Amino acid sequence: MNKLVQRALAAVATGALVFSGVTAAGAVQQSATAPSISVAAVKKAPAVTIKKIGNKTVKGSAKATIKPSYSKAKNVKIKSALLSVAKGKKSVAKNKKSVKLAAGTYKVTTSVKYQLKGKTTTVKKTQTLLVKKAATKKSVKMNGKTKNCPAGYPVKGNRTGSKNEWKYHVPGGAFYDRTKPEECFKTAADARKAGYRASKR
């Protein structure tokens, strides 16, 4: 009788061990093979992005034309794109499709009205815009073979020898008409700065 009880207990113990082993192994296997899922946050692009208008350069009294700059997402319908411009406290333009600006520093506000999925929205952005004057040349190099200077550069620079002997001639001077310049200047002051001296006649 005791032997039967012992055998029965042994069988139960063995079964428990086997069962627990299978369960543990299954758990380990399940843990090892379970895929990991990571969710990355996807940033939604804006429907309309207002871009910066680049600084401009103009010659003399000329004016730079500026227009709204923007990009839009697919299916976005632009209703209007307008500019408002101020110089200091003074308003230069208000709600214009384009604006012509002389040299100076401005505050430019771009306003874009758009429609997406039946909803109308307006976005705005203000920036500082610089319109600067192009640097003007004070002289033009010549070949010394022609008598005429380009328009706007009437002073003739004549190199007759060493730098100390460089002379400049102004219109009306005794040798002006016959001089074939190596350089022409906007003003006599520009010629002097370049190392030329005034002709005595």
ROSE-4610 file (N, C-alpha, C; in Angstrom, 1 decimal, always signed):
// ROSE-4610
residu = [M/M/M/N/N/N/K/K/K/L/L/L/V/V/V/Q/Q/Q/R/R/R/A/A/A/L/L/L/A/A/A/A/A/A/V/V/V/A/A/A/T/T/T/G/G/G/A/A/A/L/L/L/V/V/V/F/F/F/S/S/S/G/G/G/V/V/V/T/T/T/A/A/A/A/A/A/G/G/G/A/A/A/V/V/V/Q/Q/Q/Q/Q/Q/S/S/S/A/A/A/T/T/T/A/A/A/P/P/P/S/S/S/I/I/I/S/S/S/V/V/V/A/A/A/A/A/A/V/V/V/K/K/K/K/K/K/A/A/A/P/P/P/A/A/A/V/V/V/T/T/T/I/I/I/K/K/K/K/K/K/I/I/I/G/G/G/N/N/N/K/K/K/T/T/T/V/V/V/K/K/K/G/G/G/S/S/S/A/A/A/K/K/K/A/A/A/T/T/T/I/I/I/K/K/K/P/P/P/S/S/S/Y/Y/Y/S/S/S/K/K/K/A/A/A/K/K/K/N/N/N/V/V/V/K/K/K/I/I/I/K/K/K/S/S/S/A/A/A/L/L/L/L/L/L/S/S/S/V/V/V/A/A/A/K/K/K/G/G/G/K/K/K/K/K/K/S/S/S/V/V/V/A/A/A/K/K/K/N/N/N/K/K/K/K/K/K/S/S/S/V/V/V/K/K/K/L/L/L/A/A/A/A/A/A/G/G/G/T/T/T/Y/Y/Y/K/K/K/V/V/V/T/T/T/T/T/T/S/S/S/V/V/V/K/K/K/Y/Y/Y/Q/Q/Q/L/L/L/K/K/K/G/G/G/K/K/K/T/T/T/T/T/T/T/T/T/V/V/V/K/K/K/K/K/K/T/T/T/Q/Q/Q/T/T/T/L/L/L/L/L/L/V/V/V/K/K/K/K/K/K/A/A/A/A/A/A/T/T/T/K/K/K/K/K/K/S/S/S/V/V/V/K/K/K/M/M/M/N/N/N/G/G/G/K/K/K/T/T/T/K/K/K/N/N/N/C/C/C/P/P/P/A/A/A/G/G/G/Y/Y/Y/P/P/P/V/V/V/K/K/K/G/G/G/N/N/N/R/R/R/T/T/T/G/G/G/S/S/S/K/K/K/N/N/N/E/E/E/W/W/W/K/K/K/Y/Y/Y/H/H/H/V/V/V/P/P/P/G/G/G/G/G/G/A/A/A/F/F/F/Y/Y/Y/D/D/D/R/R/R/T/T/T/K/K/K/P/P/P/E/E/E/E/E/E/C/C/C/F/F/F/K/K/K/T/T/T/A/A/A/A/A/A/D/D/D/A/A/A/R/R/R/K/K/K/A/A/A/G/G/G/Y/Y/Y/R/R/R/A/A/A/S/S/S/K/K/K/R/R/R]
num = [1/1/1/2/2/2/3/3/3/4/4/4/5/5/5/6/6/6/7/7/7/8/8/8/9/9/9/10/10/10/11/11/11/12/12/12/13/13/13/14/14/14/15/15/15/16/16/16/17/17/17/18/18/18/19/19/19/20/20/20/21/21/21/22/22/22/23/23/23/24/24/24/25/25/25/26/26/26/27/27/27/28/28/28/29/29/29/30/30/30/31/31/31/32/32/32/33/33/33/34/34/34/35/35/35/36/36/36/37/37/37/38/38/38/39/39/39/40/40/40/41/41/41/42/42/42/43/43/43/44/44/44/45/45/45/46/46/46/47/47/47/48/48/48/49/49/49/50/50/50/51/51/51/52/52/52/53/53/53/54/54/54/55/55/55/56/56/56/57/57/57/58/58/58/59/59/59/60/60/60/61/61/61/62/62/62/63/63/63/64/64/64/65/65/65/66/66/66/67/67/67/68/68/68/69/69/69/70/70/70/71/71/71/72/72/72/73/73/73/74/74/74/75/75/75/76/76/76/77/77/77/78/78/78/79/79/79/80/80/80/81/81/81/82/82/82/83/83/83/84/84/84/85/85/85/86/86/86/87/87/87/88/88/88/89/89/89/90/90/90/91/91/91/92/92/92/93/93/93/94/94/94/95/95/95/96/96/96/97/97/97/98/98/98/99/99/99/100/100/100/101/101/101/102/102/102/103/103/103/104/104/104/105/105/105/106/106/106/107/107/107/108/108/108/109/109/109/110/110/110/111/111/111/112/112/112/113/113/113/114/114/114/115/115/115/116/116/116/117/117/117/118/118/118/119/119/119/120/120/120/121/121/121/122/122/122/123/123/123/124/124/124/125/125/125/126/126/126/127/127/127/128/128/128/129/129/129/130/130/130/131/131/131/132/132/132/133/133/133/134/134/134/135/135/135/136/136/136/137/137/137/138/138/138/139/139/139/140/140/140/141/141/141/142/142/142/143/143/143/144/144/144/145/145/145/146/146/146/147/147/147/148/148/148/149/149/149/150/150/150/151/151/151/152/152/152/153/153/153/154/154/154/155/155/155/156/156/156/157/157/157/158/158/158/159/159/159/160/160/160/161/161/161/162/162/162/163/163/163/164/164/164/165/165/165/166/166/166/167/167/167/168/168/168/169/169/169/170/170/170/171/171/171/172/172/172/173/173/173/174/174/174/175/175/175/176/176/176/177/177/177/178/178/178/179/179/179/180/180/180/181/181/181/182/182/182/183/183/183/184/184/184/185/185/185/186/186/186/187/187/187/188/188/188/189/189/189/190/190/190/191/191/191/192/192/192/193/193/193/194/194/194/195/195/195/196/196/196/197/197/197/198/198/198/199/199/199/200/200/200/201/201/201]
x = [+0.8/+0.0/+0.9/+1.9/+2.8/+3.5/+3.8/+4.5/+3.6/+2.3/+1.4/+1.2/+1.2/+1.0/+2.3/+3.5/+4.7/+4.8/+4.4/+4.4/+3.4/+2.3/+1.3/+1.8/+2.4/+3.0/+4.1/+4.9/+6.1/+5.5/+4.5/+3.9/+3.3/+2.6/+2.1/+3.2/+4.3/+5.4/+6.0/+6.2/+6.8/+6.0/+4.7/+3.7/+3.8/+3.9/+3.9/+5.1/+6.3/+7.5/+7.5/+7.0/+6.9/+6.0/+4.8/+3.9/+4.4/+5.1/+5.7/+6.8/+7.6/+8.7/+8.1/+7.1/+6.5/+6.0/+5.3/+4.7/+5.8/+6.9/+8.0/+8.7/+8.9/+9.5/+8.6/+7.3/+6.4/+6.4/+6.5/+6.5/+7.8/+8.9/+10.2/+10.1/+9.6/+9.5/+8.6/+7.5/+6.5/+7.1/+7.9/+8.5/+9.5/+10.3/+11.4/+10.8/+9.7/+9.2/+8.1/+7.7/+6.7/+7.2/+6.6/+7.2/+7.0/+8.0/+7.8/+7.2/+6.3/+5.6/+5.9/+6.5/+6.8/+6.0/+5.4/+4.6/+5.3/+5.7/+6.4/+5.4/+5.5/+4.6/+4.9/+3.9/+4.0/+3.5/+4.5/+4.1/+3.4/+2.3/+1.5/+2.0/+2.3/+2.8/+1.7/+2.0/+1.0/+0.4/-0.9/-1.5/-0.9/-0.4/+0.3/+1.5/+2.6/+3.8/+4.2/+4.3/+4.8/+6.3/+6.9/+8.3/+8.9/+10.2/+10.8/+11.1/+10.8/+11.1/+12.6/+13.4/+14.8/+15.1/+16.2/+16.6/+16.9/+16.7/+16.8/+17.9/+18.4/+19.4/+18.9/+19.0/+18.6/+19.7/+19.6/+20.6/+20.0/+20.7/+20.3/+18.9/+18.0/+16.7/+15.7/+16.1/+15.2/+14.5/+13.4/+12.7/+12.6/+12.6/+12.5/+11.0/+10.6/+9.2/+9.2/+8.4/+8.3/+6.8/+6.8/+5.5/+5.4/+4.2/+4.1/+4.9/+5.5/+6.2/+5.7/+5.2/+4.6/+4.5/+4.3/+4.1/+2.8/+2.1/+0.9/+0.8/+0.0/-0.1/-1.1/-1.2/-2.1/-3.6/-4.4/-5.9/-6.2/-5.2/-5.4/-5.6/-6.7/-7.1/-6.7/-5.9/-5.5/-6.5/-7.1/-8.1/-7.5/-6.4/-5.7/-4.3/-3.4/-2.0/-1.6/-1.6/-1.4/-0.3/+0.2/+1.3/+0.9/+1.3/+1.2/+2.6/+3.0/+4.4/+4.4/+5.3/+5.5/+7.0/+7.2/+8.6/+8.6/+9.2/+9.1/+7.6/+7.0/+5.6/+4.7/+5.3/+4.5/+4.1/+2.8/+2.4/+2.7/+3.3/+3.7/+2.7/+2.2/+1.2/+0.4/-0.9/-1.8/-2.6/-2.4/-3.2/-3.0/-1.7/-1.4/-0.8/-1.1/-0.6/+0.9/+1.4/+2.8/+3.1/+4.4/+4.7/+6.1/+6.3/+7.6/+8.2/+9.4/+10.1/+11.4/+11.7/+13.0/+13.9/+15.2/+16.1/+15.7/+15.8/+15.4/+15.1/+14.7/+14.4/+12.9/+12.2/+10.8/+10.3/+9.1/+8.4/+7.4/+7.5/+6.6/+5.7/+4.4/+3.5/+2.9/+3.1/+2.4/+1.2/+0.1/-1.2/-1.7/-1.9/-2.5/-3.8/-4.8/-6.1/-6.3/-6.7/-6.8/-8.0/-8.4/-9.6/-9.1/-9.5/-9.2/-10.4/-10.9/-12.1/-13.3/-13.5/-14.6/-14.4/-13.3/-13.0/-12.0/-12.3/-11.4/-10.6/-9.2/-8.3/-7.3/-6.9/-5.9/-4.6/-3.4/-2.2/-1.4/-0.6/+0.2/+1.6/+2.5/+3.9/+4.5/+5.2/+5.9/+7.4/+8.1/+9.5/+10.1/+11.4/+12.1/+12.8/+12.6/+13.1/+14.0/+15.2/+16.2/+16.3/+16.1/+16.3/+17.5/+18.6/+19.8/+20.3/+21.0/+21.5/+22.8/+22.9/+24.0/+25.2/+26.4/+27.6/+27.9/+28.1/+28.4/+29.9/+30.3/+31.7/+32.1/+33.3/+33.8/+34.7/+35.1/+35.9/+35.7/+36.1/+36.0/+37.4/+38.0/+39.3/+39.1/+40.1/+40.1/+41.4/+41.5/+42.7/+43.7/+43.4/+44.3/+44.4/+43.4/+43.4/+42.2/+41.3/+40.1/+40.0/+39.4/+39.3/+38.1/+37.1/+35.8/+35.7/+35.1/+34.8/+33.3/+33.0/+31.6/+30.7/+29.5/+28.5/+28.6/+28.6/+28.6/+30.0/+31.1/+32.5/+33.3/+33.1/+33.6/+35.1/+35.6/+37.0/+38.0/+39.0/+39.9/+41.2/+41.6/+42.8/+43.9/+45.0/+46.0/+47.3/+47.8/+49.1/+50.2/+51.0/+52.0/+53.4/+53.5/+54.8/+54.6/+55.4/+55.3/+54.0/+53.7/+52.4/+52.4/+53.6/+53.6/+53.2/+53.3/+53.0/+51.6/+50.8/+49.5/+48.7/+48.0/+47.2/+45.7/+44.9/+43.5/+43.1/+42.2/+41.7/+40.2/+39.7/+38.3/+37.7/+36.5/+35.9/+36.2/+36.6/+36.9/+38.4/+39.2/+40.6/+41.3/+42.5/+43.3/+43.6/+43.8/+44.2/+43.1/+41.9/+40.9/+40.5/+40.2/+39.7/+40.7/+42.0/+43.0/+43.5/+43.1/+43.6/+42.9/+43.7/+43.2/+43.4/+42.4/+42.6/+42.8/+43.5/+43.6/+42.6/+41.9/+40.9/+40.0/+38.7/+37.7/+37.0/+36.8/+36.2/+34.9/+34.1/+32.8/+33.1/+34.1/+34.5/+36.0/+36.4/+37.8/+38.3/+37.4/+37.8/+38.1/+37.4/+37.6/+39.0/+39.3/+40.6/+41.7/+41.6/+42.6/+42.8/+41.7/+41.8/+42.6/+42.5/+43.2/+44.6/+45.1/+46.5/+46.8/+45.8/+46.1/+46.1/+46.9/+46.9/+46.2/+45.8/+45.1/+46.1/+45.7/+46.5/+46.6/+47.7/+47.9/+47.1/+46.7/+45.9/+44.8]
y = [-1.2/+0.0/+1.2/+1.2/+2.4/+2.6/+1.5/+1.6/+2.2/+1.9/+2.5/+4.0/+4.3/+5.8/+6.5/+5.9/+6.5/+6.7/+5.7/+5.8/+6.9/+6.9/+7.9/+9.3/+9.5/+10.9/+11.2/+10.2/+10.5/+10.9/+10.2/+10.5/+11.9/+12.3/+13.6/+14.7/+14.4/+15.4/+15.5/+14.4/+14.4/+15.2/+14.9/+15.6/+17.1/+17.5/+19.0/+19.6/+18.9/+19.4/+19.6/+18.6/+18.6/+19.8/+19.9/+20.9/+22.3/+22.5/+23.8/+24.1/+23.1/+23.3/+23.8/+23.1/+23.5/+24.9/+25.2/+26.5/+27.6/+27.4/+28.3/+28.5/+27.4/+27.4/+28.2/+27.9/+28.6/+30.1/+30.4/+31.9/+32.5/+31.8/+32.4/+32.5/+31.5/+31.5/+32.6/+32.8/+33.8/+35.2/+35.3/+36.6/+37.0/+35.9/+36.2/+36.5/+35.9/+36.1/+37.2/+37.8/+38.8/+40.1/+40.6/+41.8/+43.1/+44.0/+45.2/+46.3/+47.0/+48.0/+49.4/+50.3/+51.7/+52.6/+53.6/+54.5/+55.9/+56.3/+57.6/+58.6/+59.8/+60.9/+61.5/+61.6/+62.2/+63.6/+64.5/+65.9/+66.3/+66.9/+67.3/+68.6/+68.6/+69.8/+70.8/+72.1/+73.2/+73.3/+73.7/+73.9/+74.9/+76.1/+77.1/+77.6/+77.7/+78.2/+79.5/+80.6/+81.8/+81.9/+82.2/+82.2/+83.6/+83.7/+85.0/+85.6/+86.9/+87.6/+88.1/+87.7/+88.0/+89.5/+90.0/+91.4/+91.7/+93.0/+93.4/+94.5/+94.6/+95.6/+96.4/+97.7/+98.5/+99.5/+99.9/+100.9/+102.3/+103.2/+104.6/+104.8/+105.4/+105.7/+104.7/+103.6/+102.5/+101.9/+101.1/+100.5/+99.0/+98.3/+96.8/+96.4/+95.4/+94.9/+93.7/+93.7/+92.5/+91.9/+90.6/+89.9/+88.9/+88.4/+87.4/+86.1/+85.5/+84.2/+83.2/+82.1/+81.0/+79.7/+78.7/+77.3/+76.8/+75.9/+75.3/+73.8/+73.2/+71.7/+71.4/+70.1/+69.6/+69.9/+70.2/+70.4/+71.7/+72.6/+73.9/+74.9/+75.7/+76.7/+78.1/+78.8/+80.1/+81.1/+81.9/+82.9/+84.2/+84.6/+85.8/+85.8/+86.5/+86.7/+88.1/+88.8/+90.3/+90.7/+91.9/+92.5/+93.9/+94.1/+95.4/+95.8/+97.0/+97.5/+98.8/+98.8/+100.1/+100.4/+101.7/+102.2/+103.1/+102.5/+103.2/+103.2/+104.3/+104.4/+104.7/+104.9/+105.3/+104.1/+104.0/+102.9/+103.3/+102.3/+102.5/+101.9/+100.7/+100.0/+99.1/+98.9/+98.0/+97.1/+95.8/+94.7/+94.9/+94.8/+94.9/+93.6/+93.2/+92.0/+92.1/+93.3/+93.6/+95.0/+95.3/+96.6/+97.0/+98.2/+98.7/+99.6/+99.2/+99.9/+100.4/+101.7/+102.3/+101.8/+102.2/+101.8/+102.2/+101.3/+101.6/+100.3/+100.4/+99.3/+99.3/+98.2/+98.1/+96.9/+97.0/+95.9/+95.4/+94.2/+93.7/+92.5/+92.6/+91.6/+90.9/+89.6/+88.8/+88.1/+88.3/+87.7/+86.8/+85.5/+84.5/+84.0/+84.1/+83.5/+82.3/+81.2/+79.9/+79.1/+78.2/+77.3/+75.9/+75.1/+73.7/+73.0/+72.0/+71.2/+72.1/+73.1/+74.0/+75.1/+75.0/+76.0/+77.0/+78.3/+79.4/+79.9/+80.0/+80.4/+81.5/+82.4/+83.4/+83.2/+83.2/+83.1/+84.4/+84.9/+86.1/+85.9/+86.7/+86.7/+88.0/+88.6/+89.9/+89.7/+90.4/+90.3/+91.7/+91.8/+93.1/+92.8/+93.8/+93.7/+94.9/+94.6/+95.6/+95.7/+97.0/+97.3/+98.2/+97.7/+98.6/+99.0/+100.1/+100.6/+99.8/+99.5/+98.8/+99.8/+99.2/+100.0/+100.5/+101.8/+102.4/+102.4/+102.2/+102.2/+103.7/+104.0/+105.4/+105.6/+104.5/+104.7/+103.6/+103.8/+102.8/+102.7/+101.4/+101.2/+101.4/+102.1/+102.3/+101.7/+101.7/+101.1/+102.1/+103.4/+104.5/+104.7/+104.1/+104.2/+105.0/+105.4/+106.1/+107.4/+108.4/+109.7/+109.9/+109.0/+109.2/+108.4/+109.0/+108.3/+107.8/+106.8/+106.4/+107.5/+107.4/+108.4/+108.3/+109.4/+109.4/+109.4/+109.3/+109.3/+110.2/+111.5/+112.5/+112.9/+112.6/+113.0/+112.0/+112.5/+111.6/+111.4/+110.2/+109.9/+109.5/+110.3/+110.0/+109.6/+108.4/+108.0/+108.2/+109.3/+109.7/+109.2/+108.5/+108.0/+107.2/+107.6/+107.0/+107.5/+106.9/+107.2/+108.7/+109.3/+110.7/+111.6/+111.1/+111.9/+111.6/+110.8/+110.6/+111.9/+112.3/+113.5/+113.2/+114.1/+114.0/+115.3/+115.1/+116.3/+116.4/+117.6/+117.8/+118.4/+118.3/+118.9/+120.4/+120.9/+122.3/+122.6/+121.6/+121.8/+121.8/+122.4/+122.6/+121.3/+120.2/+118.9/+117.9/+118.3/+117.3/+116.6/+117.3/+116.7/+115.8/+116.0/+115.2/+114.0/+114.0/+113.0/+111.7/+110.6/+109.2/+108.6/+108.5/+108.1/+106.6/+106.3/+104.9/+104.6/+105.7/+105.5/+106.7/+106.5/+107.6/+107.6/+108.8/+108.9/+109.7/+109.5/+110.2/+111.6/+111.8/+113.2/+113.4/+114.6/+114.9/+114.4/+114.4/+113.9/+112.4/+111.7/+110.2/+110.0/+110.9/+110.8/+111.0/+112.1/+112.4/+111.2/+110.6/+109.5/+108.3/+108.2/+107.1/+107.4/+108.6/+108.9/+109.8/+110.4/+111.3/+112.8/+113.6/+115.1/+115.9/+117.0/+117.9/+118.4/+118.4/+119.0/+120.5/+121.0/+122.5/+123.3/+122.7/+123.4/+122.5]
z = [+0.0/+0.0/+0.0/+0.9/+0.9/-0.4/-1.1/-2.4/-3.4/-3.4/-4.3/-4.1/-2.9/-2.5/-3.0/-2.7/-3.1/-4.7/-5.4/-6.9/-7.4/-6.7/-7.1/-6.9/-5.7/-5.4/-6.4/-6.7/-7.6/-9.0/-9.5/-10.8/-10.8/-9.7/-9.6/-9.7/-8.9/-8.8/-10.2/-10.9/-12.2/-13.2/-13.1/-14.0/-13.8/-12.5/-12.2/-12.7/-12.6/-13.1/-14.6/-15.3/-16.8/-17.2/-16.5/-16.9/-16.6/-15.5/-15.2/-16.1/-16.6/-17.5/-18.9/-19.3/-20.6/-20.6/-19.5/-19.3/-19.3/-18.6/-18.5/-19.9/-20.6/-21.9/-22.9/-22.8/-23.7/-23.4/-22.1/-21.8/-22.3/-22.2/-22.7/-24.2/-24.8/-26.3/-26.8/-26.1/-26.4/-26.2/-25.1/-24.8/-25.9/-26.4/-27.3/-28.7/-29.1/-30.4/-30.6/-29.5/-29.6/-30.2/-31.2/-31.9/-31.0/-31.1/-30.4/-31.3/-30.8/-31.7/-31.1/-32.0/-31.6/-32.5/-31.9/-32.6/-32.7/-33.9/-34.0/-34.3/-33.7/-33.9/-35.2/-36.1/-37.4/-37.4/-37.7/-37.6/-38.9/-38.8/-40.0/-40.6/-41.9/-42.5/-42.5/-42.4/-42.4/-43.8/-43.9/-45.2/-46.0/-45.4/-46.1/-45.3/-45.9/-45.3/-45.9/-45.2/-45.7/-45.7/-46.8/-46.9/-46.8/-46.5/-46.3/-47.7/-47.8/-49.0/-48.9/-49.9/-49.8/-49.9/-49.3/-49.4/-50.9/-51.3/-52.7/-52.8/-54.0/-54.4/-55.6/-55.5/-56.6/-57.0/-58.3/-58.8/-58.7/-58.2/-58.2/-57.5/-58.3/-57.8/-58.2/-58.7/-59.1/-57.9/-58.2/-57.1/-57.3/-56.2/-56.3/-56.1/-56.9/-56.9/-56.0/-55.0/-54.1/-54.2/-54.1/-54.1/-53.0/-52.6/-51.5/-51.9/-51.0/-51.2/-50.2/-50.8/-49.9/-50.6/-49.9/-50.5/-49.8/-50.6/-50.1/-50.2/-49.4/-49.4/-50.5/-50.9/-51.9/-51.4/-52.4/-52.1/-51.4/-51.2/-50.6/-51.7/-51.6/-52.6/-52.0/-52.7/-52.2/-52.7/-51.7/-52.0/-52.3/-51.5/-51.8/-51.1/-51.6/-51.1/-51.2/-50.1/-50.1/-49.2/-49.5/-48.7/-48.1/-46.9/-46.2/-45.8/-46.1/-45.9/-45.1/-44.1/-43.3/-43.3/-43.3/-43.1/-41.9/-40.8/-39.5/-39.1/-38.8/-38.4/-39.5/-40.7/-41.9/-42.7/-43.0/-43.9/-45.4/-46.0/-47.4/-48.4/-48.0/-48.8/-47.9/-48.3/-47.5/-48.4/-48.1/-48.8/-50.4/-50.8/-52.2/-52.7/-54.0/-54.6/-54.8/-55.1/-55.2/-54.9/-54.5/-54.0/-54.6/-55.0/-55.5/-54.4/-54.0/-52.9/-53.3/-52.9/-53.1/-52.0/-52.0/-51.0/-49.6/-48.7/-47.3/-46.5/-45.3/-44.4/-44.1/-44.3/-44.2/-43.3/-42.8/-42.2/-43.2/-43.6/-44.6/-44.0/-44.0/-43.6/-44.7/-44.8/-45.9/-45.3/-46.0/-45.5/-46.6/-46.2/-47.2/-46.7/-47.5/-47.2/-48.0/-47.4/-48.1/-47.7/-48.5/-48.2/-48.2/-47.2/-47.2/-46.5/-47.3/-46.8/-46.4/-47.2/-47.0/-45.9/-45.3/-44.2/-44.7/-44.5/-44.9/-43.7/-43.9/-42.9/-43.4/-42.6/-43.0/-42.1/-42.7/-42.0/-42.3/-41.3/-41.5/-41.0/-41.6/-41.1/-41.5/-40.5/-40.7/-40.6/-41.5/-41.6/-41.8/-41.6/-41.9/-43.3/-44.2/-45.5/-45.8/-46.3/-46.6/-48.2/-48.6/-50.0/-50.1/-50.6/-50.6/-52.0/-52.0/-53.3/-53.7/-54.9/-55.4/-55.4/-55.1/-55.1/-56.5/-56.6/-57.9/-58.2/-59.4/-59.7/-59.9/-59.3/-59.4/-60.6/-61.3/-62.5/-63.4/-64.7/-65.7/-66.3/-66.4/-67.0/-68.6/-69.2/-70.6/-71.2/-72.5/-73.1/-73.6/-73.4/-73.9/-75.4/-76.1/-77.6/-78.1/-77.2/-77.7/-76.8/-77.4/-76.7/-75.9/-76.1/-75.5/-74.2/-73.2/-71.9/-71.9/-71.2/-71.1/-70.4/-70.7/-70.1/-68.6/-67.9/-66.5/-65.9/-66.7/-66.3/-67.1/-66.9/-67.8/-67.6/-66.4/-66.1/-66.7/-67.5/-68.1/-67.3/-67.0/-66.3/-67.3/-67.4/-68.4/-67.6/-68.0/-67.3/-68.3/-68.0/-69.0/-68.6/-67.4/-67.0/-65.7/-64.7/-63.4/-62.7/-61.6/-60.9/-60.6/-60.2/-59.9/-61.0/-62.2/-63.4/-64.0/-63.3/-63.7/-63.6/-64.6/-64.6/-65.0/-64.5/-65.0/-65.6/-66.6/-67.4/-67.3/-67.0/-66.9/-68.2/-68.5/-69.7/-69.8/-70.9/-71.1/-70.9/-70.4/-70.2/-71.6/-71.6/-72.9/-73.6/-72.8/-73.4/-73.3/-72.9/-72.7/-74.0/-75.0/-76.3/-76.9/-76.8/-77.4/-76.6/-75.3/-74.4/-74.6/-74.7/-74.7/-73.4/-72.6/-71.2/-71.0/-69.9/-69.4/-68.4/-67.9/-66.9/-66.9/-66.7/-66.7/-65.4/-64.8/-63.4/-63.4/-62.4/-62.2/-61.8/-60.9/-60.5/-60.4/-60.3/-60.1/-58.8/-57.8/-56.5/-56.5/-57.3/-57.5/-58.2/-59.1/-59.8/-58.9/-58.0/-57.0/-56.1/-55.6/-54.7/-55.3/-56.7/-57.4/-57.7/-57.3/-57.5/-58.6/-59.2/-60.3/-59.8/-60.5/-60.2/-61.3/-61.0/-61.9/-63.0/-64.2/-65.3/-65.1/-65.4/-65.2/-66.2/-67.3/-68.3/-68.7]
